[in-house]
Amino acid sequence: MIDRIKLILDYYNLSASTFADMIDVPRSSISHLLSGRNKPSLDFVVKVEKAFDEIELDWLVYGRGTFPKSKSTIISKEVKSPNIESPSLFNENPVFEQQPEKKSNTQFSGNEQKGIPVEKRIKNIVVLYDDGTFDDYKK
């Protein structure tokens, strides 16, 4: 099975780390598999089969059949990669459709009251994730 995984990597011209990202497994697990230290789990095999339309489960597990499935897939070499696509921070995000509410707990300087802009510096940035966690970046 390791030889067939190497064949998949060569066929799609993928690095081990890119392949791991595509099938959503730790990069170290691919390294362990390719070195022969570990054997692929059922979860790993299922993830590989789901990520690539051209791979038949029978071929991947037992070496029976052909890879890719048909000649039409040889020409296209299209790979499903839902795990690699990064979400956009600025497009189609309802958070950015709203205007930020400006609040200040400091008093205005004389220049700002006269309409002369004052240079502002970023103090920190907080990134909130949908799972309830956050990252706080300070200068």
N, CA and C of each residue as an Amber inpcrd file, in Angstrom:
protein
   417
   0.8220000  -1.1890000   0.0000000   0.0000000   0.0000000   0.0000000
   0.8720000   1.2610000   0.0000000   2.0310000   1.2060000   0.6240000
   2.9260000   2.3590000   0.6710000   3.3520000   2.7530000  -0.7410000
   3.6190000   1.7560000  -1.5820000   3.9900000   2.0430000  -2.9680000
   2.8590000   2.7510000  -3.7060000   1.6240000   2.3710000  -3.4120000
   0.4800000   3.0180000  -4.0700000   0.3070000   4.4590000  -3.5730000
   0.5970000   4.7020000  -2.3160000   0.5400000   6.0710000  -1.8020000
   1.6220000   6.9170000  -2.4720000   2.8220000   6.3470000  -2.6230000
   3.8950000   7.0610000  -3.3200000   3.5130000   7.3370000  -4.7700000
   2.8180000   6.3970000  -5.3890000   2.3530000   6.5890000  -6.7630000
   1.3560000   7.7480000  -6.8450000   0.4870000   7.8420000  -5.8680000
  -0.4800000   8.9570000  -5.8170000   0.2660000  10.2890000  -5.6930000
   1.2600000  10.3400000  -4.8190000   2.0460000  11.5660000  -4.6460000
   2.7450000  11.9560000  -5.9460000   3.3370000  10.9720000  -6.6210000
   4.0160000  11.2500000  -7.8900000   3.0240000  11.6700000  -8.9770000
   1.9050000  10.9910000  -9.0490000   0.9060000  11.2670000 -10.0870000
   0.3980000  12.7040000 -10.0050000   0.1280000  13.1720000  -8.7990000
  -0.3910000  14.5240000  -8.6110000   0.7130000  15.5420000  -8.3140000
   1.9590000  15.0670000  -8.2940000   3.1050000  15.9330000  -8.0100000
   2.9110000  16.6590000  -6.6760000   2.5960000  15.8820000  -5.6410000
   2.3260000  16.4290000  -4.3120000   3.4830000  16.1380000  -3.3730000
   3.7450000  17.0640000  -2.4830000   4.6830000  16.7830000  -1.4000000
   3.9110000  16.0290000  -0.3180000   4.6310000  15.4120000   0.5690000
   3.9850000  14.6690000   1.6560000   3.1570000  15.6010000   2.5360000
   3.6580000  16.8040000   2.7730000   2.9250000  17.7390000   3.6340000
   1.6450000  18.2450000   2.9560000   1.7040000  18.5080000   1.6570000
   0.5020000  18.9350000   0.9370000  -0.5350000  17.8230000   0.9190000
  -0.0730000  16.6090000   0.7000000  -0.9560000  15.4520000   0.7000000
  -1.6360000  15.2970000   2.0660000  -0.8640000  15.4530000   3.1300000
  -1.4200000  15.3530000   4.4880000  -2.4840000  16.4180000   4.7170000
  -2.2190000  17.6380000   4.2580000  -3.2000000  18.7170000   4.4000000
  -4.4690000  18.4220000   3.6120000  -4.3260000  17.8480000   2.4230000
  -5.4870000  17.5620000   1.5750000  -6.4150000  16.5280000   2.2040000
  -5.8290000  15.5380000   2.8540000  -6.6760000  14.4840000   3.4240000
  -6.9190000  14.7000000   4.9180000  -6.4350000  15.8150000   5.4300000
  -6.6870000  16.2260000   6.8070000  -6.1530000  15.2180000   7.8320000
  -4.8580000  14.9160000   7.6970000  -4.1640000  14.0870000   8.6860000
  -2.8900000  14.8280000   9.0930000  -2.3530000  14.5260000  10.2530000
  -1.0900000  15.1760000  10.6520000   0.0310000  14.8450000   9.6630000
   0.8770000  15.8160000   9.4080000   1.9830000  15.6190000   8.4660000
   2.9140000  14.5110000   8.9210000   3.0800000  14.3810000  10.2150000
   3.9770000  13.3490000  10.7340000   3.4690000  11.9440000  10.3910000
   2.1490000  11.7820000  10.3010000   1.6140000  10.4420000   9.9920000
   2.0080000  10.0140000   8.5780000   2.0640000  10.9630000   7.6320000
   2.4930000  10.6230000   6.2650000   3.9630000  10.2250000   6.2840000
   4.7610000  10.9680000   7.0290000   6.1810000  10.6440000   7.1390000
   6.3820000   9.2460000   7.7220000   5.6150000   8.9190000   8.7420000
   5.7200000   7.6000000   9.3850000   5.2720000   6.4910000   8.4340000
   4.2490000   6.7650000   7.6370000   3.7740000   5.7660000   6.6750000
   4.8050000   5.5310000   5.5770000   5.3290000   6.6170000   5.0240000
   6.2680000   6.4900000   3.9150000   7.5900000   5.8620000   4.3450000
   7.9560000   6.0330000   5.5900000   9.1970000   5.4210000   6.0840000
   8.9900000   3.9570000   6.4810000   7.7290000   3.5130000   6.5560000
   7.4430000   2.1370000   6.9350000   7.2890000   1.9450000   8.4260000
   7.3840000   3.0060000   9.1940000   7.2620000   2.9110000  10.6520000
   5.8500000   2.5010000  11.0600000   4.8400000   3.0900000  10.4020000
   3.4430000   2.7790000  10.7170000   2.7290000   2.2480000   9.4870000
   1.6090000   1.5920000   9.7250000   0.7500000   1.1300000   8.6370000
  -0.4860000   2.0220000   8.5980000  -1.0660000   2.2000000   7.4110000
  -2.2380000   3.0860000   7.3010000  -3.4420000   2.5310000   8.0480000
  -4.1660000   3.4210000   8.7090000  -5.3810000   3.0350000   9.4180000
  -6.5630000   3.0660000   8.4470000  -7.6810000   2.5290000   8.8840000
  -8.8910000   2.5550000   8.0770000  -9.3360000   3.9990000   7.8360000
  -9.2220000   4.8360000   8.8430000  -9.5760000   6.2500000   8.7160000
  -8.7220000   6.9200000   7.6440000  -7.4260000   6.6210000   7.6210000
  -6.5190000   7.1750000   6.6270000  -6.9340000   6.7520000   5.2180000
  -7.2020000   5.4570000   5.0430000  -7.5860000   4.9280000   3.7320000
  -8.8730000   5.5900000   3.2370000  -9.8450000   5.7450000   4.1060000
 -11.1200000   6.3650000   3.7320000 -10.9020000   7.8220000   3.3270000
 -10.0570000   8.5360000   4.0560000  -9.7880000   9.9360000   3.7290000
  -9.1160000  10.0800000   2.3730000  -8.1970000   9.1940000   2.0600000
  -7.5230000   9.2300000   0.7500000  -8.5410000   8.9640000  -0.3550000
  -9.3690000   7.9600000  -0.1680000 -10.3570000   7.6000000  -1.1860000
 -11.3630000   8.7250000  -1.4080000 -11.7460000   9.4280000  -0.3560000
 -12.7110000  10.5280000  -0.4870000 -12.0890000  11.7520000  -1.1390000
 -10.8080000  11.9760000  -0.9240000 -10.1450000  13.1810000  -1.4340000
  -9.8640000  13.1170000  -2.9300000  -9.7830000  11.9160000  -3.4990000
  -9.4130000  11.7620000  -4.9020000 -10.4430000  10.9080000  -5.6340000
 -11.0870000  11.4940000  -6.6410000 -12.0860000  10.7600000  -7.4220000
 -11.4700000   9.6100000  -8.2120000 -10.2290000   9.7330000  -8.5950000
  -9.5940000   8.7480000  -9.4710000  -9.1370000   7.4860000  -8.7470000
  -9.2360000   7.4530000  -7.4310000  -8.7340000   6.3140000  -6.6630000
  -9.8800000   5.3860000  -6.2960000  -9.6980000   4.1190000  -6.6410000
 -10.6630000   3.0930000  -6.2360000 -10.1680000   2.4710000  -4.9400000
 -11.0720000   2.2250000  -4.0390000 -10.7240000   1.6620000  -2.7440000
 -10.0480000   0.2950000  -2.8960000 -10.5380000  -0.5150000  -3.8180000
  -9.9660000  -1.8430000  -4.0490000  -8.5090000  -1.7360000  -4.5110000
  -8.2250000  -0.7490000  -5.3610000  -6.8540000  -0.5470000  -5.8170000
  -5.9610000  -0.0780000  -4.6760000  -6.4580000   0.8620000  -3.9010000
  -5.6530000   1.4300000  -2.8150000  -5.3160000   0.3780000  -1.7620000
  -6.2900000  -0.4340000  -1.3760000  -6.0710000  -1.4020000  -0.3030000
  -5.3750000  -2.6670000  -0.7920000  -5.8750000  -3.2300000  -1.9130000
  -5.3820000  -4.5380000  -2.3530000  -4.4990000  -4.4940000  -3.5920000
  -4.4620000  -3.3740000  -4.2820000  -3.6780000  -3.2940000  -5.5070000
  -4.3970000  -3.8690000  -6.7060000  -5.6920000  -4.1640000  -6.5730000
  -6.4870000  -4.7000000  -7.6910000  -7.1310000  -3.5530000  -8.4560000
  -7.1670000  -3.6810000  -9.7490000  -7.7660000  -2.6320000 -10.5640000
  -6.6880000  -1.7090000 -11.1070000  -7.1110000  -0.5370000 -11.5370000
  -6.1730000   0.4020000 -12.1400000  -6.2470000   1.7540000 -11.4530000
  -5.1960000   2.4830000 -11.6430000  -5.1560000   3.8680000 -11.1790000
  -4.6290000   4.6990000 -12.3210000  -5.2840000   5.7560000 -12.6630000
  -6.5820000   6.2580000 -12.2130000  -7.7170000   5.4040000 -12.7530000
  -8.9420000   5.6940000 -12.2970000 -10.1100000   4.8790000 -12.6460000
 -10.3230000   4.7650000 -14.1490000 -10.2980000   5.9050000 -14.8400000
 -10.5630000   5.8780000 -16.2750000  -9.5880000   6.7730000 -17.0100000
  -9.5680000   6.6470000 -18.3390000  -8.6550000   7.4470000 -19.1460000
  -9.0260000   8.9170000 -19.1470000 -10.2950000   9.2500000 -18.9600000
 -10.6980000  10.6570000 -18.9490000 -10.1120000  11.3960000 -17.7620000
  -9.8740000  10.6790000 -16.6690000  -9.2880000  11.3370000 -15.5020000
  -7.8000000  11.5480000 -15.6720000  -7.1620000  10.7560000 -16.5410000
  -5.7420000  10.9560000 -16.8130000  -5.5370000  12.3160000 -17.4710000
  -6.4440000  12.6800000 -18.3490000  -6.3320000  13.9580000 -19.0520000
  -6.5830000  15.1220000 -18.1090000  -7.6070000  15.0330000 -17.2860000
  -7.9710000  16.1770000 -16.4480000  -7.0890000  16.3220000 -15.2200000
  -6.7570000  15.2240000 -14.5540000  -5.9690000  15.2390000 -13.3210000
  -6.5030000  16.2610000 -12.3250000  -7.8100000  16.3340000 -12.1640000
  -8.3970000  17.2640000 -11.2060000  -8.4310000  16.6110000  -9.8380000
  -8.1070000  17.3810000  -8.8320000  -8.0610000  16.8870000  -7.4680000
  -9.0360000  17.6940000  -6.6340000  -9.8710000  16.9940000  -5.8590000
 -10.7150000  17.6990000  -4.8990000  -9.8210000  18.0870000  -3.7350000
  -9.8770000  19.3280000  -3.3280000  -9.0450000  19.7520000  -2.2110000
  -9.8050000  20.7020000  -1.2950000 -10.8450000  20.2100000  -0.6430000
 -11.6220000  21.1090000   0.2080000 -10.8800000  21.5640000   1.4470000
  -9.8660000  20.8280000   1.8930000  -9.1740000  21.1890000   3.1250000
  -8.0630000  22.2070000   2.9190000  -7.6620000  22.4200000   1.6560000
  -6.5700000  23.3410000   1.3940000  -7.0790000  24.7630000   1.2180000
  -8.2570000  24.9060000   0.6980000  -8.7810000  26.2290000   0.4180000
  -8.9070000  27.0460000   1.7000000  -8.2920000  28.2120000   1.6860000
  -8.3440000  29.0920000   2.8490000  -9.5310000  30.0270000   2.7270000
 -10.2380000  30.2420000   3.7870000 -11.3630000  31.1770000   3.7160000
 -10.8570000  32.6030000   3.5620000 -11.6200000  33.3900000   2.8560000
 -11.2670000  34.7820000   2.6650000 -11.6430000  35.5780000   3.9070000
 -10.8150000  36.5320000   4.2360000 -11.1070000  37.3790000   5.3720000
 -12.0030000  38.5480000   5.0000000 -12.1000000  38.8610000   3.6990000
 -12.7620000  40.0850000   3.3060000 -13.9530000  39.9060000   2.3680000
 -14.0800000  38.7960000   1.6780000 -15.1780000  38.6010000   0.7370000
 -16.3190000  37.8310000   1.3710000 -17.5130000  38.2590000   1.1030000
 -18.7200000  37.5680000   1.5390000 -18.7190000  37.2850000   3.0400000
 -18.2850000  38.2340000   3.7980000 -18.2390000  38.0760000   5.2400000
 -19.1580000  39.1250000   5.8520000 -20.2560000  38.7010000   6.4750000
 -21.2290000  39.6760000   6.9800000 -20.6600000  40.6000000   8.0480000
 -19.5790000  40.2140000   8.6890000 -18.9900000  41.0660000   9.7140000
 -18.5110000  42.3770000   9.1000000 -17.9800000  42.3010000   7.8590000
 -17.4200000  43.4850000   7.2320000 -18.4730000  44.3100000   6.5110000
 -19.7050000  43.8620000   6.4610000 -20.7700000  44.6420000   5.8570000
 -21.2390000  45.7370000   6.8090000 -20.9670000  45.5760000   8.0770000
 -21.3740000  46.5580000   9.0630000 -20.2440000  47.5660000   9.2590000
 -20.6190000  48.7920000   9.4820000 -19.6250000  49.8090000   9.7880000
 -19.2240000  49.6810000  11.2530000 -17.9320000  49.7420000  11.5330000
 -17.5150000  49.6070000  12.9340000 -17.9980000  50.7860000  13.7630000
 -18.3570000  50.4950000  14.9930000 -18.7880000  51.5350000  15.9150000
 -17.5430000  52.1690000  16.5180000 -17.4290000  53.4740000  16.3620000
 -16.2430000  54.1630000  16.8570000 -16.4890000  54.6360000  18.2780000
 -15.6290000  54.1660000  19.1570000 -15.7020000  54.5610000  20.5540000
 -14.3130000  54.9930000  20.9840000 -14.2660000  55.8990000  21.8990000
 -12.9820000  56.3480000  22.4090000 -13.1430000  56.6890000  23.8780000
 -12.1580000  56.3040000  24.6590000 -12.1850000  56.6670000  26.0630000
 -11.1160000  57.7180000  26.3570000 -10.5870000  58.3230000  25.2960000
  -9.5960000  59.3740000  25.4710000 -10.1700000  60.6960000  25.0040000
  -9.5950000  61.7540000  25.4820000 -10.0380000  63.0710000  25.0530000
  -9.3400000  63.4280000  23.7570000 -10.0050000  64.2090000  22.9340000
  -9.4380000  64.6190000  21.6640000  -8.3680000  65.6750000  21.8840000
  -7.3390000  65.5970000  21.0470000  -6.3200000  66.6400000  21.0890000
  -6.8630000  67.8690000  20.3700000  -6.2040000  68.9660000  20.4880000
  -6.6490000  70.1970000  19.8420000  -6.6960000  70.0620000  18.3330000
  -5.7550000  69.3300000  17.7170000  -5.7160000  69.1770000  16.2650000
  -6.8910000  68.3600000  15.7560000  -7.2580000  67.3370000  16.4860000
  -8.3520000  66.4740000  16.0490000  -9.6760000  67.2250000  16.1030000
  -9.8440000  68.0880000  17.0730000 -11.0700000  68.8620000  17.1710000
 -11.1770000  69.8640000  16.0300000 -10.0490000  70.2910000  15.4870000
 -10.0480000  71.2590000  14.3930000 -10.1670000  70.5690000  13.0310000
 -10.2730000  69.2480000  13.0090000 -10.4110000  68.5170000  11.7500000
  -9.0860000  68.0860000  11.1580000  -7.9950000  68.2820000  11.8520000
  -6.6860000  67.8530000  11.3730000  -6.4560000  66.4270000  11.8750000
  -6.2170000  65.4720000  10.9390000  -6.0610000  64.0780000  11.3740000
  -4.8040000  63.8830000  12.2170000  -4.9120000  63.0160000  13.2040000
  -3.8010000  62.6630000  14.0650000  -3.4170000  61.2300000  13.7330000
  -2.1010000  60.9560000  13.6380000  -1.6360000  59.6130000  13.2970000
  -2.0590000  58.6130000  14.3690000  -2.6380000  57.5120000  13.9260000
  -3.0620000  56.4630000  14.8480000  -2.1710000  55.2460000  14.6380000
  -1.8990000  54.5310000  15.7190000  -1.1000000  53.3100000  15.6520000
  -1.9070000  52.1570000  16.2330000  -1.7080000  50.9910000  15.6650000
  -2.3990000  49.8050000  16.1540000  -1.7260000  49.3420000  17.4360000
  -2.5350000  49.1410000  18.4550000  -2.0330000  48.6830000  19.7470000
  -2.0490000  47.1620000  19.8240000  -3.1840000  46.5500000  19.4500000
  -3.2720000  45.0980000  19.3920000  -4.4350000  44.6970000  18.4940000
  -4.3920000  43.4440000  18.0440000  -5.4330000  42.8790000  17.1820000
  -5.9110000  41.5930000  17.8320000  -7.2130000  41.4360000  17.9250000
  -7.7920000  40.2220000  18.4830000  -8.5560000  39.5110000  17.3690000
  -8.2320000  38.2370000  17.1460000  -8.9110000  37.4160000  16.1490000
  -9.7990000  36.4360000  16.8990000 -11.1060000  36.4940000  16.6310000
 -12.0730000  35.6100000  17.2880000 -12.4430000  34.4770000  16.3380000
 -12.4270000  33.2510000  16.8120000 -12.7640000  32.0810000  16.0120000
 -14.1510000  31.5850000  16.3920000 -14.7930000  30.8820000  15.4530000
 -16.1610000  30.4280000  15.6920000 -16.2570000  29.3250000  16.7430000
 -15.1220000  28.7320000  17.1370000 -15.1730000  27.7110000  18.1880000
 -15.0150000  28.3100000  19.5800000 -15.0140000  29.6520000  19.6840000
 -14.9440000  30.3160000  20.9740000 -13.5320000  30.6810000  21.4080000
 -12.5130000  30.2770000  20.6410000 -11.1480000  30.6250000  20.9850000
 -10.7620000  31.9360000  20.3250000  -9.6310000  32.4740000  20.7390000
  -9.1600000  33.7170000  20.1400000  -7.6440000  33.7920000  20.2160000
  -7.0760000  34.6610000  19.3540000  -5.6520000  34.9770000  19.3920000
  -5.5440000  36.4810000  19.5890000  -4.6340000  36.8910000  20.4530000
  -4.4340000  38.3070000  20.7310000  -3.0210000  38.6570000  20.2930000
  -2.8990000  39.5250000  19.3050000  -1.6070000  39.9340000  18.7780000
  -1.3090000  41.3500000  19.2550000  -0.2030000  41.4910000  19.9700000
   0.1970000  42.8010000  20.4740000   1.5200000  43.1910000  19.8390000
   1.6920000  44.4940000  19.6480000   2.9040000  44.9930000  19.0190000
   4.0770000  44.8450000  19.9500000
